[in-house]
Structures are given as C-alpha cells and as structure tokens.
Amino acid sequence: MLDRIDHLIVPVPDLATAAAAYERLGLTLTPLTEHQGMGTANRAAFIGTGAANFAYIELLGISDRALVAGGSRAQYVEAADRGGALSSIAFGTNDTSGLVDRFTAAGISSDVREIHASDGRKIANAAVVDTTGALPFAVTLLQYPESWEARYERSVAAGRFEHTFPLKRLDHLAAVAPDIEAATDFWTGTLGVSVAGEIRAPGMIIRQLQVGDAIVELLGPDGPGSRMAGGS
C-alpha cells in the first residue's frame, strides 16, 4: 500500500539560510512555496533518475508557529528549534484512506487534510500519522492528484534535477529498532511492506524492507548481549 518514499521532511530554523547551504553544495532547489493556512513554507531538492525512483528533500520553514505548534505537526517546530533535523518520512500512496483505516484499526491516530499552495492550487491529500512508540520517526502519507509519471515529467521540465552536485537517487534509509521483531511486525502488518532481505553482523541484525524502488533498513540487536540492546 506504500508505493514509494516520496520525500524527507527536514524542518529548519531559517529557510533562506538552509536553502543557501544546499545551493552551495550544487543542488537546485524549487522556488519558495507557501502552504495555505498551515503556517509553513518549503523549498525542495529533487533527486532521481526516472518516474519510478524520484524523491525529494523538503526544507520546511515555520512561518506561523501558532498554526504549527498544536497537534500532529508540533514535531516540526521541535525539530526546527533543535537547529534543523529529519522529522518525518513522507510516503506516496494511491490509497490514503485505506492506510488511515489500517492505522485506526491499530489504535494509531492520523491528522488528515488537503494541502494547498498559497495560490489555491491543490498539492496533495495528506495524513500525518502519530507513530509514537511504534516508529522512531513520524510518517506522512501523500496522495497526489496526478500520476508519478506526470509529476516526474513536470519536474524535469522545471529543471528540478539540474544539479552540479552528482547526487543521483535515494538508495536506502536506516532506522535503529531496539525491538526489531516488533518493528518488523509493524512494517509488514500495519504498513503492508514486505521484507526483502536480512544481513547479520556481530551484535546486529539489519532487516531490509522494500518500499518502491528504495530500501528501509531496520537496525536491531541480535540478542540481549548486543550493545544495541543496552548490554555490554
């Protein structure tokens, strides 16, 4: 049900300063986009080699703390106040309502809303999911009004992939999972993501889950004596 990793949400204390740093690396960023009635704005760096694997890094600025600080998006203010950090992973799906129903059945709440640009243009249907205690990061679900192919073609035409820094695509993300079996059950049972492989190293299990054209790695202990489990 999760089609792909759509983007990484990185709240920052000052959007202009953060954008300038990314541009010095040689990354081309999108123009400033303000989110209507949400108190946020962004600029983004797109990466990918085709419609099947493109994603982006979203630098998220807080323009109205009062609008953002309450409810499910308070994490964005907290991350920005820490100096900027990855706060949430956004997954693309063609069935937001179905996934929200699965979260609800698991006792997990979601903040569902439509996202519009400042000119009224609809960007996506979105659900910010409260994964506290289940995942070490927040999850956002996005369903766009256009196909992935159309989004990619439009992004190419807009020059979003014209970087001088040789960044190609998102290969994988890694997350520490102290209880790797419970984390795996959540990903496979609630999120419907399949296990693609497993790697064992001294003191560690790396479980690989396939999400679209990328991999999410869960890093967990291989037993009670592992340092990842709090042992010696």
N, CA and C of each residue as an Amber inpcrd file, in Angstrom:
protein
   696
   0.8120000  -1.2110000   0.0000000   0.0000000   0.0000000   0.0000000
   0.8490000   1.2650000   0.0000000   2.0760000   1.1600000   0.5170000
   3.0180000   2.2660000   0.3800000   3.7100000   2.1050000  -0.9660000
   3.4750000   3.0220000  -1.8780000   4.0220000   2.8910000  -3.2200000
   5.5050000   3.2250000  -3.2810000   5.9370000   4.1940000  -2.4480000
   7.3110000   4.6830000  -2.5680000   7.6170000   5.6320000  -1.4200000
   8.9090000   5.9170000  -1.2350000   9.3210000   7.0240000  -0.3830000
   9.2130000   8.2800000  -1.2270000   8.3520000   9.1990000  -0.8270000
   8.1150000  10.4010000  -1.6180000   9.1190000  11.4990000  -1.2760000
   9.2740000  11.7890000   0.0210000  10.2580000  12.7980000   0.3970000
  10.5820000  12.7360000   1.8830000  11.6570000  13.4170000   2.2430000
  12.1100000  13.5260000   3.6210000  11.8170000  14.9460000   4.0900000
  11.1900000  15.0860000   5.2510000  10.7960000  16.3920000   5.7660000
  11.8190000  16.8530000   6.7910000  12.4910000  17.9690000   6.4900000
  13.5580000  18.4910000   7.3410000  13.1810000  19.9130000   7.7690000
  12.5160000  20.0930000   8.9100000  12.2310000  21.4470000   9.4050000
  13.5370000  22.1590000   9.7620000  13.6050000  23.4360000   9.4360000
  14.8290000  24.2150000   9.6620000  14.4690000  25.5290000  10.3510000
  15.4000000  26.0780000  11.1500000  15.0970000  27.3270000  11.8620000
  15.0010000  28.5350000  10.9480000  15.7340000  28.5260000   9.8330000
  15.6860000  29.6410000   8.8910000  15.7620000  29.0660000   7.4880000
  14.6630000  29.1740000   6.7570000  14.5680000  28.5260000   5.4570000
  15.5720000  29.1000000   4.4660000  15.7530000  30.4130000   4.4500000
  16.6690000  31.0380000   3.4920000  18.1030000  30.5820000   3.7410000
  18.5040000  30.4930000   5.0080000  19.8650000  30.0680000   5.3420000
  20.0930000  28.6120000   4.9590000  19.1280000  27.7520000   5.2800000
  19.2560000  26.3370000   4.9370000  19.3070000  26.1330000   3.4320000
  18.4520000  26.8500000   2.6980000  18.4340000  26.7280000   1.2390000
  19.7600000  27.1580000   0.6390000  20.3460000  28.2210000   1.1710000
  21.6270000  28.7050000   0.6560000  22.7160000  27.6570000   0.8390000
  22.6840000  26.9410000   1.9620000  23.6840000  25.9000000   2.2050000
  23.5500000  24.7690000   1.2010000  22.3290000  24.3600000   0.8970000
  22.1110000  23.3030000  -0.0940000  22.5370000  23.7720000  -1.4870000
  22.2750000  25.0080000  -1.7880000  22.6550000  25.5300000  -3.0980000
  24.1670000  25.6220000  -3.2340000  24.8780000  25.9090000  -2.1480000
  26.3470000  25.9220000  -2.2080000  26.9050000  24.5400000  -2.5080000
  26.1670000  23.4940000  -2.1390000  26.5860000  22.1280000  -2.4610000
  26.4090000  21.8110000  -3.9450000  25.6620000  22.6450000  -4.6410000
  25.4010000  22.4020000  -6.0530000  24.0470000  21.7930000  -6.3340000
  23.1260000  21.9150000  -5.3730000  21.7810000  21.3810000  -5.5660000
  20.8310000  22.4960000  -6.0100000  20.0160000  22.1900000  -6.9950000
  18.9990000  23.1230000  -7.4670000  17.7430000  22.9450000  -6.6230000
  17.2340000  24.0230000  -6.0470000  16.0510000  23.9540000  -5.2040000
  14.8390000  24.5630000  -5.9050000  13.6730000  24.0820000  -5.5380000
  12.4330000  24.6510000  -6.0590000  12.2460000  26.0640000  -5.5080000
  11.4650000  26.8930000  -6.1820000  11.1370000  28.2040000  -5.6190000
  10.3620000  28.0510000  -4.3080000  10.3200000  29.1040000  -3.5460000
   9.5790000  29.0930000  -2.2890000   8.0980000  28.8030000  -2.5470000
   7.5580000  27.8520000  -1.8010000   6.1300000  27.5440000  -1.8480000
   5.5650000  27.6920000  -0.4450000   4.5390000  28.5150000  -0.2930000
   3.8580000  28.6720000   0.9930000   2.6310000  27.7720000   1.0130000
   2.3750000  27.1520000   2.1610000   1.2520000  26.2360000   2.3040000
   0.0650000  26.9850000   2.9160000  -0.9920000  27.0430000   2.1820000
  -2.1490000  27.8550000   2.5450000  -2.7430000  27.4170000   3.8840000
  -2.8160000  28.3620000   4.8360000  -3.4530000  28.1120000   6.1230000
  -2.7330000  27.1410000   7.0300000  -1.4630000  26.8150000   6.7330000
  -0.7580000  25.8120000   7.5230000   0.4300000  26.3760000   8.2960000
   0.8340000  27.6110000   7.9890000   1.9300000  28.2200000   8.7260000
   3.3010000  27.7070000   8.3540000   3.4320000  27.0910000   7.1910000
   4.7200000  26.5690000   6.7410000   4.9860000  26.9760000   5.2920000
   6.2460000  26.8830000   4.9150000   6.6730000  27.1080000   3.5330000
   7.8470000  26.1770000   3.2720000   8.1280000  25.9050000   2.0130000
   9.2440000  24.9900000   1.7560000  10.0250000  25.3590000   0.5130000
  11.1920000  24.7550000   0.4380000  11.9650000  24.6410000  -0.7900000
  12.4810000  23.2090000  -0.8180000  12.6600000  22.6490000  -2.0040000
  12.9420000  21.2250000  -2.0960000  14.0330000  20.9360000  -3.1080000
  14.8080000  19.8840000  -2.8240000  15.8350000  19.3800000  -3.7330000
  15.3890000  18.0160000  -4.2470000  15.1330000  17.9210000  -5.5410000
  14.6690000  16.6720000  -6.1420000  15.8570000  15.8100000  -6.5650000
  15.7150000  14.5080000  -6.3670000  16.7350000  13.5530000  -6.8100000
  16.0300000  12.3710000  -7.4610000  16.7150000  11.7010000  -8.3860000
  16.1460000  10.5370000  -9.0280000  16.5360000  10.4710000 -10.4840000
  16.3130000   9.3050000 -11.0740000  16.6800000   9.0800000 -12.4720000
  15.4830000   8.7360000 -13.3470000  14.2880000   8.7140000 -12.7700000
  13.1020000   8.3880000 -13.5510000  11.8540000   8.4400000 -12.7040000
  10.7120000   8.2050000 -13.3450000   9.4300000   8.2940000 -12.6440000
   9.3120000   7.2790000 -11.5240000  10.0370000   6.1610000 -11.6220000
   9.9030000   5.0960000 -10.6300000  10.6730000   5.3620000  -9.3480000
  11.6680000   6.2630000  -9.3850000  12.5100000   6.3830000  -8.1910000
  12.7870000   7.8110000  -7.7250000  12.1370000   8.8050000  -8.3190000
  12.4770000  10.1530000  -7.8750000  11.8420000  10.4470000  -6.5150000
  12.5140000  11.2940000  -5.7540000  12.0640000  11.7210000  -4.4340000
  12.6350000  13.1070000  -4.2040000  12.3540000  13.6740000  -3.0410000
  12.9450000  14.9790000  -2.7710000  13.1620000  15.1900000  -1.2810000
  14.0720000  16.0990000  -0.9870000  14.3420000  16.5420000   0.3770000
  13.6330000  17.8720000   0.5550000  12.7270000  17.9260000   1.5210000
  11.9530000  19.1420000   1.7610000  12.5330000  19.9190000   2.9310000
  13.0290000  21.1140000   2.6520000  13.4140000  22.0420000   3.7040000
  12.1640000  22.8050000   4.1020000  11.7300000  22.6210000   5.3330000
  10.4580000  23.1680000   5.7840000  10.6820000  24.3150000   6.7590000
  10.2020000  25.4930000   6.3930000  10.2940000  26.6640000   7.2560000
   8.9880000  26.8960000   7.9920000   9.0770000  27.3970000   9.2150000
   7.9000000  27.6880000  10.0290000   7.6340000  29.1880000   9.9530000
   6.5150000  29.5670000   9.3390000   6.1850000  30.9850000   9.2330000
   5.1750000  31.4310000  10.2800000   4.4190000  30.4970000  10.8360000
   3.4390000  30.8170000  11.8740000   3.4610000  29.6920000  12.9100000
   4.2150000  29.8990000  13.9920000   4.3830000  28.8530000  14.9970000
   3.0470000  28.4360000  15.6150000   2.1330000  29.3720000  15.7910000
   0.8540000  29.0630000  16.4290000   0.0530000  28.0440000  15.6130000
   0.1480000  28.1340000  14.2860000  -0.5860000  27.2000000  13.4300000
   0.0480000  25.8150000  13.4220000   1.3570000  25.7650000  13.6440000
   2.0830000  24.5050000  13.5230000   2.2430000  23.8040000  14.8720000
   2.3570000  24.5610000  15.9440000   2.7570000  24.0030000  17.2340000
   1.7180000  23.0740000  17.8550000   0.4680000  23.2020000  17.4620000
  -0.5550000  22.3470000  18.0420000  -0.7660000  21.0860000  17.2290000
  -1.1040000  20.0080000  17.8920000  -1.4840000  18.7770000  17.1980000
  -0.3270000  18.0000000  16.6080000  -0.6250000  17.2910000  15.5060000
   0.3050000  16.3020000  14.9570000   1.5710000  16.9140000  14.3850000
   1.5510000  18.2050000  14.0420000   2.7090000  18.8040000  13.3920000
   3.6270000  19.5360000  14.3600000   3.4060000  19.4120000  15.6700000
   4.2700000  20.0510000  16.6600000   5.7150000  19.5820000  16.5300000
   5.8830000  18.3690000  16.0230000   7.2290000  17.8280000  15.8200000
   8.0690000  18.7240000  14.9060000   7.4260000  19.4210000  13.9670000
   8.1680000  20.2720000  13.0420000   8.7970000  21.4470000  13.7850000
   8.0400000  22.0410000  14.6920000   8.5720000  23.1490000  15.4780000
   9.7170000  22.6550000  16.3600000   9.5340000  21.4920000  16.9790000
  10.5730000  20.9380000  17.8510000  11.8590000  20.6730000  17.0770000
  11.7410000  20.1130000  15.8780000  12.9250000  19.8290000  15.0650000
  13.6110000  21.1140000  14.6320000  12.8310000  22.1200000  14.2470000
  13.4180000  23.4010000  13.8450000  14.1280000  24.0570000  15.0220000
  13.5330000  23.9600000  16.2270000  14.1390000  24.5640000  17.4040000
  15.4360000  23.8720000  17.8010000  15.6030000  22.6200000  17.4030000
  16.8610000  21.9040000  17.6810000  17.9520000  22.2810000  16.6900000
  17.6250000  23.1370000  15.7570000  18.6100000  23.5460000  14.7680000
  18.3930000  22.9480000  13.4010000  17.3380000  22.1450000  13.2600000
  17.0240000  21.5120000  11.9860000  17.3680000  20.0410000  12.0110000
  16.4110000  19.1880000  11.6670000  16.6430000  17.7430000  11.6920000
  15.5650000  17.0350000  10.8900000  15.8960000  15.8230000  10.4410000
  14.8900000  14.9960000   9.7830000  13.7810000  14.6960000  10.7880000
  12.5620000  15.0560000  10.4360000  11.4420000  14.9120000  11.3610000
  10.4540000  13.8460000  10.9230000  10.2810000  13.6820000   9.6360000
   9.2580000  12.7660000   9.1490000   9.6380000  12.2370000   7.7760000
   9.1960000  11.0220000   7.4960000   9.3360000  10.4420000   6.1640000
   7.9540000  10.4220000   5.5260000   7.8560000  10.9780000   4.3370000
   6.5860000  11.0220000   3.6170000   6.5740000   9.9120000   2.5670000
   5.5370000   9.1110000   2.6020000   5.3780000   8.0080000   1.6630000
   4.2640000   8.3300000   0.6800000   4.5000000   8.0090000  -0.5720000
   3.4850000   8.1760000  -1.5890000   2.5870000   6.9540000  -1.6460000
   1.2910000   7.1800000  -1.8300000   0.3390000   6.0920000  -1.9150000
  -0.8200000   6.5130000  -2.8060000  -1.5050000   5.5310000  -3.3650000
  -2.7330000   5.7990000  -4.1160000  -3.9690000   5.4360000  -3.2990000
  -3.7660000   5.1800000  -1.9890000  -4.8820000   4.7830000  -1.1390000
  -4.6870000   5.3400000   0.2700000  -4.6950000   6.6720000   0.3870000
  -4.5220000   7.2860000   1.6990000  -5.5920000   6.8240000   2.6770000
  -6.8430000   6.7980000   2.2360000  -7.9350000   6.4400000   3.1440000
  -7.7980000   5.0030000   3.6370000  -7.3550000   4.0950000   2.7610000
  -7.1710000   2.7050000   3.1700000  -6.0920000   2.5540000   4.2200000
  -4.9950000   3.2830000   4.0520000  -3.9170000   3.2280000   5.0310000
  -4.3380000   3.8600000   6.3490000  -5.0670000   4.9730000   6.2760000
  -5.5540000   5.6070000   7.5060000  -6.4630000   4.6370000   8.2570000
  -7.2940000   3.8930000   7.5370000  -8.1650000   2.8960000   8.1770000
  -7.3300000   1.8270000   8.8830000  -6.2200000   1.4170000   8.2790000
  -5.3750000   0.4040000   8.9030000  -4.7200000   0.9510000  10.1640000
  -4.2940000   2.2100000  10.1260000  -3.7290000   2.8240000  11.3190000
  -4.7830000   2.9380000  12.4150000  -5.9700000   3.3530000  12.0390000
  -7.0440000   3.4900000  13.0260000  -7.3400000   2.1420000  13.6840000
  -7.3770000   1.0820000  12.8920000  -7.6280000  -0.2570000  13.4300000
  -6.5320000  -0.6850000  14.3970000  -5.3060000  -0.1480000  14.1960000
  -4.1880000  -0.4660000  15.0810000  -4.1080000   0.4840000  16.2730000
  -5.1060000   1.3910000  16.3920000  -5.1260000   2.3240000  17.5100000
  -4.2280000   3.5200000  17.3260000  -3.8790000   3.8300000  16.0750000
  -2.9660000   4.9340000  15.7750000  -3.7550000   6.0410000  15.0760000
  -3.6560000   7.2460000  15.5890000  -4.4310000   8.3600000  15.0390000
  -3.7070000   9.0350000  13.8840000  -4.4730000   9.6810000  13.0070000
  -3.9290000  10.3830000  11.8500000  -4.6170000  11.7370000  11.7110000
  -3.8520000  12.7280000  11.3120000  -4.3770000  14.0670000  11.0360000
  -4.5000000  14.1840000   9.5210000  -5.7260000  14.1010000   9.0010000
  -5.9610000  14.0630000   7.5540000  -6.3960000  15.4470000   7.0860000
  -5.7710000  15.9100000   5.9980000  -6.1190000  17.2210000   5.4550000
  -5.6770000  17.3230000   4.0060000  -6.1900000  18.3430000   3.3160000
  -5.7080000  18.6640000   1.9760000  -4.6500000  19.7560000   2.0860000
  -3.6010000  19.6480000   1.2750000  -2.5510000  20.6630000   1.2520000
  -2.7220000  21.4930000  -0.0150000  -2.7610000  22.8160000   0.1570000
  -2.9090000  23.7400000  -0.9620000  -1.7640000  24.7500000  -0.9380000
  -1.3110000  25.1440000  -2.1150000  -0.3470000  26.2310000  -2.2210000
  -1.0560000  27.5500000  -1.9440000  -0.2670000  28.6090000  -1.7830000
  -0.8470000  29.9120000  -1.4420000  -1.7740000  30.4430000  -2.5350000
  -1.6150000  29.9480000  -3.7860000  -2.4960000  30.3870000  -4.8730000
  -3.7590000  29.5400000  -4.9790000  -3.9670000  28.6220000  -4.0190000
  -5.1550000  27.7800000  -4.0030000  -4.9880000  26.4550000  -4.7120000
  -3.8810000  26.2730000  -5.4160000  -3.6560000  25.0160000  -6.1370000
  -3.5160000  23.8540000  -5.1500000  -4.2640000  22.7650000  -5.4130000
  -4.1660000  21.5960000  -4.5470000  -2.8600000  20.8610000  -4.8080000
  -2.1190000  20.6000000  -3.7370000  -0.8710000  19.8640000  -3.8610000
  -1.1020000  18.3730000  -3.6440000  -1.8000000  18.0160000  -2.5620000
  -1.9960000  16.6020000  -2.2550000  -3.0050000  16.4220000  -1.1320000
  -3.5320000  15.2050000  -1.0170000  -4.2020000  14.7670000   0.2020000
  -3.1110000  14.2300000   1.1220000  -3.1400000  14.6020000   2.3910000
  -2.0710000  14.2200000   3.3080000  -2.6510000  13.7040000   4.6140000
  -1.9280000  12.7910000   5.2280000  -2.2630000  12.3010000   6.5620000
  -0.9710000  12.2310000   7.3560000  -0.8940000  13.0070000   8.4390000
   0.2410000  12.9280000   9.3510000  -0.1270000  11.9250000  10.4360000
   0.6630000  10.8660000  10.5590000   0.3270000   9.7360000  11.4150000
   1.1350000   9.7980000  12.7040000   0.4720000   9.6240000  13.8340000
   1.1370000   9.6230000  15.1370000   1.7050000   8.2360000  15.4010000
   2.9760000   8.0370000  15.0720000   3.6100000   6.7290000  15.2230000
   4.4520000   6.6400000  16.5030000   4.1730000   7.5090000  17.4720000
   4.9060000   7.4890000  18.7320000   4.8350000   6.1030000  19.3660000
   5.9990000   5.5580000  19.7020000   6.0620000   4.2390000  20.3100000
   6.1330000   3.1070000  19.3100000   5.7920000   3.3820000  18.0550000
   5.8340000   2.3360000  17.0350000   7.0220000   2.5130000  16.0950000
   7.3460000   3.7640000  15.7660000   8.4690000   4.0700000  14.8850000
   9.2720000   5.2150000  15.4920000  10.5770000   5.2970000  15.1720000
  11.3930000   6.3820000  15.7280000  11.2620000   7.6930000  14.9530000
  10.2980000   7.7740000  14.0530000  10.0720000   8.9960000  13.2820000
   8.5930000   9.0530000  12.9120000   8.1390000  10.2310000  12.5490000
   6.7510000  10.3840000  12.1340000   6.5810000   9.9420000  10.6780000
   5.3700000   9.5750000  10.3420000   5.0410000   9.1460000   8.9870000
   3.9910000  10.0940000   8.4170000   4.2230000  10.5370000   7.1980000
   3.2370000  11.3120000   6.4590000   2.8510000  10.5290000   5.2110000
   1.5710000  10.4400000   4.9360000   1.0700000   9.7760000   3.7350000
   0.5970000  10.8320000   2.7560000   0.9580000  10.6770000   1.4920000
   0.5770000  11.6520000   0.4750000  -0.0420000  10.9590000  -0.7280000
  -1.1440000  11.5270000  -1.1990000  -1.7660000  11.0630000  -2.4340000
  -1.9520000  12.2710000  -3.3390000  -1.2610000  12.2660000  -4.4740000
  -1.2630000  13.4120000  -5.3800000  -2.3820000  13.2960000  -6.4110000
  -2.8340000  14.4240000  -6.9330000  -3.9000000  14.3890000  -7.9390000
  -3.4070000  13.9970000  -9.3300000  -2.1120000  13.8290000  -9.5280000
  -1.5660000  13.4410000 -10.8240000  -0.6980000  12.2020000 -10.6660000
  -0.3910000  11.5360000 -11.7680000   0.3950000  10.3090000 -11.7270000
   1.8600000  10.6170000 -11.4340000   2.6070000   9.5680000 -11.0350000
   4.0370000   9.7400000 -10.7940000   4.7460000  10.1350000 -12.0880000
   4.3060000   9.5670000 -13.2040000   4.9290000   9.9020000 -14.4870000
   4.7260000  11.3820000 -14.8190000   3.5100000  11.8830000 -14.5960000
   3.2310000  13.2920000 -14.8740000   4.0140000  14.1970000 -13.9390000
   4.1260000  13.8080000 -12.6670000   4.9010000  14.6140000 -11.7140000
   6.3740000  14.6590000 -12.1160000   6.8960000  13.5060000 -12.5470000
   8.3080000  13.4650000 -12.9420000   8.5460000  14.3180000 -14.1830000
   7.7050000  14.1870000 -15.1860000   7.8780000  14.9650000 -16.4190000
   7.7870000  16.4650000 -16.1400000   6.8540000  16.8480000 -15.2730000
   6.7170000  18.2610000 -14.9280000   7.9540000  18.7640000 -14.1700000
   8.4990000  17.9050000 -13.3070000   9.6790000  18.2970000 -12.5430000
  10.9180000  18.4110000 -13.4290000  11.0320000  17.5040000 -14.3980000
  12.1530000  17.5840000 -15.3480000  12.0450000  18.8750000 -16.1530000
  10.8400000  19.1730000 -16.6400000  10.6360000  20.3880000 -17.4420000
  10.9530000  21.6400000 -16.6420000  10.7590000  21.5860000 -15.3250000
  11.0380000  22.7360000 -14.4660000  12.5050000  22.8260000 -14.0620000
  13.3330000  21.8680000 -14.5160000  14.7670000  21.9010000 -14.2180000
  15.1260000  21.4810000 -12.8110000  14.2600000  20.6970000 -12.1540000
  14.4880000  20.3590000 -10.7540000  15.6140000  19.3580000 -10.5270000
  16.0630000  18.6810000 -11.5750000  17.1260000  17.6900000 -11.4140000
  18.4630000  18.1980000 -11.9560000  18.5410000  19.4640000 -12.2890000
  19.7460000  20.0210000 -12.8990000  20.7350000  20.4830000 -11.8210000
  21.3160000  19.5040000 -11.1220000  22.2890000  19.7860000 -10.0750000
  23.7030000  19.7020000 -10.6230000  24.6060000  20.4680000 -10.0380000
  26.0230000  20.2910000 -10.3420000  26.6560000  19.2960000  -9.3750000
  26.0440000  19.0920000  -8.2180000  26.4740000  18.0520000  -7.2830000
  25.9650000  16.7100000  -7.8140000  26.8350000  15.6770000  -7.9170000
  26.4410000  14.4310000  -8.5890000  25.5830000  13.5180000  -7.7150000
  24.4580000  14.0350000  -7.2470000  23.5330000  13.2610000  -6.4300000
  22.5120000  12.6260000  -7.3570000  22.3950000  11.2960000  -7.3000000
  21.5690000  10.5860000  -8.2750000  20.1870000  10.2140000  -7.7610000
  20.1290000   9.4740000  -6.6310000  18.8460000   8.9560000  -6.1930000
  18.9180000   8.5600000  -4.7270000  17.7520000   8.3180000  -4.1320000
  17.6700000   7.8050000  -2.7710000  17.8120000   6.2960000  -2.8290000
  18.8600000   5.7750000  -2.1920000  19.1030000   4.3370000  -2.2240000
  18.4280000   3.6350000  -1.0540000  18.6780000   4.1200000   0.1740000
  18.0560000   3.4980000   1.3400000  18.0650000   4.4380000   2.5300000
  17.2120000   4.1350000   3.4860000  17.1760000   4.8220000   4.7690000
  17.3760000   3.7880000   5.8590000  18.0460000   4.1640000   6.9350000
  18.2870000   3.2460000   8.0490000  17.7070000   3.8220000   9.3250000
  17.0500000   2.9600000  10.1280000  16.4650000   3.3710000  11.4000000
  16.8070000   2.3350000  12.4620000  17.2100000   2.8010000  13.6430000
  17.5130000   1.9040000  14.7530000  16.2090000   1.3850000  15.3470000
  16.1350000   0.0620000  15.5400000  14.9400000  -0.5930000  16.0890000
  15.3650000  -1.5030000  17.2360000  15.3540000  -0.9980000  18.4880000
  15.7760000  -1.8210000  19.6380000  15.0000000  -3.1270000  19.7520000
  13.7180000  -3.1060000  19.3900000  12.9230000  -4.3350000  19.3140000
  12.6400000  -4.5890000  17.8410000  13.5550000  -5.2630000  17.2020000
  13.4820000  -5.3800000  15.7450000  12.3180000  -6.2620000  15.2980000
  11.9390000  -7.2390000  16.1090000  10.8210000  -8.0990000  15.7110000
   9.5060000  -7.3260000  15.7560000   9.3070000  -6.5200000  16.8090000
   8.0890000  -5.7140000  16.8850000   8.0590000  -4.6840000  15.7620000
   9.2270000  -4.0840000  15.4640000   9.2940000  -3.1020000  14.3850000
   8.9840000  -3.7560000  13.0410000   9.5160000  -4.9530000  12.8210000
   9.2490000  -5.6610000  11.5660000   7.7680000  -5.9900000  11.4430000
   7.1590000  -6.4410000  12.5410000   5.7360000  -6.7590000  12.5230000
   4.9030000  -5.5240000  12.1770000   5.3220000  -4.3480000  12.6910000
   4.5850000  -3.1190000  12.4000000   4.6840000  -2.7850000  10.9160000
   5.8870000  -2.8750000  10.3660000   6.0780000  -2.5340000   8.9590000
   5.3390000  -3.4960000   8.0450000   5.4040000  -4.7910000   8.3420000
   4.7700000  -5.7680000   7.4620000   3.2640000  -5.8520000   7.7040000
   2.8390000  -5.7930000   8.9920000   1.4310000  -5.9630000   9.3080000
   0.6050000  -4.7130000   9.1020000   1.0500000  -3.5860000   9.6790000
   0.2660000  -2.3560000   9.6100000   0.5140000  -1.5880000   8.3180000
   1.7890000  -1.5100000   7.9120000   2.1300000  -0.7370000   6.7250000
   2.0700000  -1.5550000   5.4400000   2.0450000  -2.8740000   5.5690000
   1.9510000  -3.7170000   4.3830000   3.2070000  -3.7420000   3.5350000
   4.3690000  -3.5590000   4.1760000   5.6520000  -3.5420000   3.4650000
   6.3170000  -4.9110000   3.5990000   6.8450000  -5.4440000   2.5090000
   7.4390000  -6.7760000   2.5270000   8.9190000  -6.7320000   2.8930000
   9.3870000  -7.7880000   3.5630000  10.8060000  -7.9360000   3.8870000
  11.5430000  -8.4100000   2.6400000  12.6010000  -7.6860000   2.2610000
  13.3440000  -8.0170000   1.0440000  14.6360000  -8.7780000   1.3360000
  15.1330000  -8.6990000   2.5580000  16.3760000  -9.3870000   2.8700000
  16.8030000  -9.1200000   4.3030000  17.8660000  -9.8110000   4.7070000
  18.3900000  -9.6530000   6.0620000  19.8980000  -9.8430000   6.0450000
  20.5830000  -9.0140000   6.7870000  22.0300000  -9.1000000   6.9280000
  22.3450000  -9.2220000   8.4130000  23.2180000 -10.1540000   8.7630000
  23.6230000 -10.3120000  10.1630000  25.0940000  -9.9620000  10.3010000
  25.3730000  -9.1180000  11.2910000  26.7350000  -8.7320000  11.6320000
  26.8950000  -8.9510000  13.1310000  28.1200000  -8.9750000  13.6350000
  28.3060000  -9.1870000  15.0750000  27.5090000  -8.1860000  15.9060000
  26.5550000  -8.6900000  16.7000000  25.7610000  -7.8500000  17.5710000
  24.5980000  -7.1530000  16.9090000  24.3710000  -7.3870000  15.6150000
  23.3710000  -6.5990000  14.8880000  22.6520000  -7.4170000  13.8290000
  21.3590000  -7.1250000  13.6860000  20.5680000  -7.6210000  12.5670000
  20.1380000  -6.4150000  11.7360000  20.3290000  -6.4970000  10.4400000
  19.8470000  -5.4600000   9.5240000  18.7560000  -6.0930000   8.6770000
  17.5310000  -5.6640000   8.9150000  16.4070000  -6.2050000   8.1580000
  15.9990000  -5.1860000   7.1020000  15.9280000  -5.6330000   5.8760000
  15.6800000  -4.7510000   4.7450000  14.2330000  -4.8960000   4.2570000
  13.5730000  -3.7550000   4.1090000  12.1810000  -3.7280000   3.6480000
  12.1010000  -2.9140000   2.3690000  11.3940000  -3.4530000   1.4030000
  11.2880000  -2.8120000   0.0970000  10.1090000  -1.8500000   0.0630000
  10.4020000  -0.5730000  -0.2270000   9.3540000   0.4320000  -0.3980000
   9.5750000   1.0710000  -1.7560000   8.7820000   0.6630000  -2.7280000
   9.0030000   1.1630000  -4.0830000  10.3660000   0.7420000  -4.5960000
  11.1510000   1.7180000  -5.0420000  12.4690000   1.4410000  -5.5960000
  13.5790000   1.6690000  -4.5750000  13.2310000   1.8450000  -3.3090000
  14.2170000   2.1080000  -2.2610000  14.0620000   1.0810000  -1.1410000
  15.0250000   1.0870000  -0.2310000  15.0530000   0.1480000   0.8870000
  15.0190000   0.9130000   2.1990000  14.1980000   0.4350000   3.1350000
  14.2500000   0.8960000   4.5170000  14.9330000  -0.2030000   5.3210000
  16.0160000   0.1470000   6.0260000  16.7360000  -0.8160000   6.8370000
  16.4060000  -0.6090000   8.3110000  16.0190000  -1.6920000   8.9860000
  15.8260000  -1.6830000  10.4260000  17.0650000  -2.2940000  11.0620000
  17.7350000  -1.5380000  11.9260000  18.9560000  -1.9940000  12.5840000
  18.6230000  -2.3510000  14.0270000  18.7420000  -3.6320000  14.3680000
  18.3850000  -4.0680000  15.7070000  19.3910000  -5.0360000  16.2940000
  19.2600000  -5.3310000  17.5950000  20.1970000  -6.2460000  18.2640000
  19.9420000  -7.6920000  17.8630000  21.0000000  -8.5000000  17.8700000
  20.8290000  -9.9200000  17.5690000  20.6470000 -10.7580000  18.8280000
  20.5730000 -10.0980000  19.9740000  20.3690000 -10.8110000  21.2320000
  20.5300000  -9.8820000  22.4000000  20.2550000 -10.3250000  23.6290000
  20.3330000  -9.4630000  24.8070000  21.7350000  -8.9540000  25.0940000
  22.7730000  -9.6150000  24.5820000  24.1370000  -9.1600000  24.8230000
  24.6210000  -8.0920000  23.8680000  23.8110000  -7.7650000  22.8680000
  24.1990000  -6.7420000  21.8990000  24.2360000  -5.3670000  22.5310000
  25.1770000  -4.5520000  22.1130000  25.2330000  -3.1650000  22.5930000
  23.9900000  -2.3770000  22.2030000  23.3390000  -2.7790000  21.1170000
  22.1170000  -2.0970000  20.6830000  20.9380000  -2.4070000  21.6010000
  21.0840000  -3.4900000  22.3850000  20.0250000  -3.8500000  23.3240000
  20.3060000  -3.3230000  24.7170000  21.4060000  -2.5590000  24.8540000
  21.7630000  -1.9850000  26.1600000  22.6870000  -2.8740000  26.9600000
  23.1650000  -3.9540000  26.3230000  24.1070000  -4.8150000  27.0170000
  25.5060000  -4.2930000  26.9700000  26.4600000  -5.0850000  27.4180000
  27.8620000  -4.6510000  27.4550000  28.5110000  -4.7780000  26.0980000
